[in-house]
């Protein structure tokens, strides 16, 4: 497979004890594109996350634990004019580079942000139900989450006030500032590990996620919501 020239794109990946998933995330990136930079921001891992990130071609940074602070540190350390904010357990499906290249090349998209289609790496029927629920949430509420990736121009992110150093709900905070009119659904899968659902139980984890979102909208501080999220 040929490589797309995406040297204007920087990928920022917050990671914490992600040794089991990060190599696949990085391999999917390297398989399709020459990127400007990949920054893995470690939040204090005790496993092999950092050396595996370096082996996968990423620049490894360290920041206080919390996706918001980790992403903010990665954004600040980079220089690429476009950013892809990606979770360490999310693998972009083959063909992603062409999708991203087209988005970047489309006039007007410097004022918009793209997100991928939520997909879970599980054959369980509950995974398909959850995928449909997330698709509805994105259509009806304009509320994609971080595990769908977010493709955004650095200038737009800065104009919005940047990524806030929240321990949780940093993705909801950002997409709410973007607003429906500036969000673009990319019809391409971002495949996320189903570990949390398999470990906690599909219904219980879904209920926790919904509860966290409700508490956030009710104004509970994210640091307290993070305790419930686990």
C-alpha positions in Angstrom: 0.0 0.0 0.0 1.3 3.5 -0.9 1.7 6.1 1.7 -0.3 9.4 1.6 1.7 12.5 2.3 0.1 13.9 5.4 3.1 15.8 6.8 0.8 18.7 7.7 -0.9 16.3 10.2 0.1 15.8 13.8 -1.5 12.9 15.7 -1.8 13.4 19.5 -2.5 10.3 21.5 -3.0 10.4 25.3 -2.0 7.1 26.9 -2.1 5.4 30.2 -1.0 1.8 30.6 -1.9 1.2 27.0 0.8 -1.3 26.1 -1.8 -3.9 25.0 -3.5 -1.6 22.5 -1.1 1.2 21.5 1.1 -0.8 19.0 -1.9 -1.6 16.8 -3.0 2.1 16.9 0.4 3.2 15.8 0.8 0.5 13.2 -2.5 1.6 11.5 -1.1 5.1 11.3 2.3 4.1 9.9 0.8 1.7 7.4 -0.8 4.4 5.3 0.8 7.8 5.8 3.9 9.9 6.2 2.8 12.0 9.1 4.2 15.3 10.3 4.4 13.9 13.9 3.0 11.4 16.3 3.0 12.5 19.9 2.1 10.0 22.5 1.5 11.7 25.8 2.0 9.4 28.7 0.0 10.0 31.9 2.2 7.9 34.3 2.1 4.4 32.9 3.6 1.6 34.8 3.7 -0.8 31.9 5.6 -0.6 28.6 3.6 2.1 27.0 6.4 4.6 26.6 9.0 2.3 25.1 6.4 0.7 22.8 5.3 4.2 21.7 8.9 5.1 20.8 9.4 1.8 19.0 6.3 2.6 17.0 7.7 5.9 15.7 6.1 8.3 18.2 7.7 11.1 20.1 6.9 10.4 23.8 5.9 13.2 26.2 4.8 13.1 29.8 2.0 15.0 31.4 -0.2 14.9 34.5 -2.8 12.0 34.2 -6.0 13.0 32.6 -6.9 13.0 28.9 -7.5 16.8 28.8 -4.1 17.7 30.2 -2.3 15.0 28.2 -3.9 16.2 24.9 -3.2 19.8 25.8 0.5 19.0 26.4 0.7 17.1 23.1 -0.9 20.0 21.1 1.4 22.5 22.8 4.5 20.4 21.9 3.7 20.0 18.3 3.7 22.2 15.3 1.7 20.6 12.5 -1.1 22.8 11.2 -3.7 19.9 11.4 -4.3 17.7 14.4 -5.8 14.3 14.8 -6.7 13.6 18.5 -6.9 9.9 18.9 -7.2 7.4 21.8 -4.6 4.8 22.5 -7.0 1.9 22.1 -8.6 3.1 18.8 -7.4 1.8 15.4 -8.4 3.6 12.3 -9.7 1.2 9.6 -7.7 0.8 6.4 -8.3 3.7 4.0 -8.3 6.3 6.7 -5.5 8.3 5.2 -7.4 9.1 2.0 -10.4 10.2 4.0 -8.2 12.5 6.1 -6.4 13.9 3.1 -9.7 14.7 1.3 -11.0 16.5 4.4 -7.9 18.6 4.8 -7.9 19.5 1.1 -11.5 20.6 1.1 -12.0 24.4 1.1 -13.8 25.5 4.2 -12.8 22.6 6.4 -10.2 24.7 8.3 -13.3 26.0 10.1 -14.8 22.5 10.8 -13.8 19.3 12.6 -14.3 15.7 11.4 -15.0 12.6 13.5 -15.0 8.9 12.5 -17.7 6.3 12.9 -17.7 4.6 16.3 -17.0 0.8 16.0 -16.2 -1.7 18.7 -13.7 -4.5 18.3 -16.1 -7.2 19.5 -18.5 -9.7 17.8 -21.0 -9.4 20.7 -24.5 -8.3 19.6 -24.4 -5.7 22.3 -21.5 -4.0 20.5 -23.7 -3.5 17.4 -26.5 -2.1 19.5 -24.1 0.3 21.1 -22.7 1.4 17.7 -26.2 2.2 16.6 -26.9 4.2 19.7 -23.7 6.2 19.2 -24.6 6.9 15.6 -28.0 8.2 16.8 -26.3 10.3 19.5 -24.0 11.9 16.8 -26.9 12.6 14.5 -29.5 13.8 17.0 -27.3 15.5 19.6 -24.1 16.3 17.6 -22.1 14.6 20.3 -19.2 12.4 19.1 -16.8 11.2 21.8 -13.0 11.1 21.8 -12.9 7.4 20.8 -14.2 8.5 17.4 -11.1 10.6 16.8 -11.2 14.3 16.1 -9.6 15.9 13.0 -9.2 19.6 13.5 -7.0 22.5 12.3 -4.7 23.8 14.9 -5.9 27.4 14.3 -9.5 26.4 14.9 -8.6 24.6 18.1 -6.8 27.6 19.3 -9.7 29.9 18.4 -12.0 27.8 20.5 -9.7 28.2 23.5 -7.7 25.0 23.1 -8.1 21.7 24.9 -9.0 22.2 28.5 -7.1 20.2 31.1 -10.1 18.2 32.3 -9.6 14.7 33.8 -12.8 13.5 32.0 -15.3 14.9 29.5 -12.6 16.9 27.7 -14.1 15.5 24.4 -17.7 16.6 25.3 -16.4 20.0 26.4 -14.6 20.5 23.0 -17.4 19.3 20.7 -19.9 21.5 22.6 -17.7 24.5 21.9 -17.4 23.4 18.2 -21.2 23.1 17.8 -23.2 21.1 15.4 -22.5 23.4 12.4 -18.8 22.8 12.6 -18.9 19.0 13.1 -18.5 16.7 10.1 -19.2 12.9 10.2 -16.5 11.0 8.3 -18.0 7.8 6.9 -15.1 5.6 8.0 -14.6 3.4 11.0 -12.5 4.1 14.1 -12.3 0.7 15.8 -12.0 0.9 19.6 -11.2 -1.9 22.0 -14.2 -3.2 23.9 -12.2 -4.1 27.0 -14.1 -1.7 29.4 -17.5 -3.1 28.3 -16.3 -6.7 28.4 -14.8 -6.3 31.9 -17.6 -4.3 33.5 -20.5 -5.7 31.6 -22.2 -4.2 28.6 -25.2 -2.8 30.4 -23.3 -1.6 33.4 -20.7 0.2 31.4 -23.2 1.8 29.1 -25.2 3.0 32.2 -22.1 4.5 33.8 -21.3 6.3 30.6 -24.8 7.8 30.3 -24.8 8.7 34.0 -21.4 10.5 33.6 -22.7 12.5 30.7 -25.9 13.5 32.6 -23.9 14.6 35.6 -21.6 16.7 33.4 -24.6 18.4 31.9 -25.9 19.0 35.4 -22.7 20.8 36.3 -20.9 18.3 38.4 -17.1 18.9 38.3 -15.3 16.5 35.9 -12.9 15.5 38.7 -15.8 14.0 40.6 -17.3 12.4 37.6 -14.0 10.7 36.9 -14.3 8.8 40.2 -17.5 7.2 39.0 -16.2 6.5 35.5 -13.4 4.4 36.9 
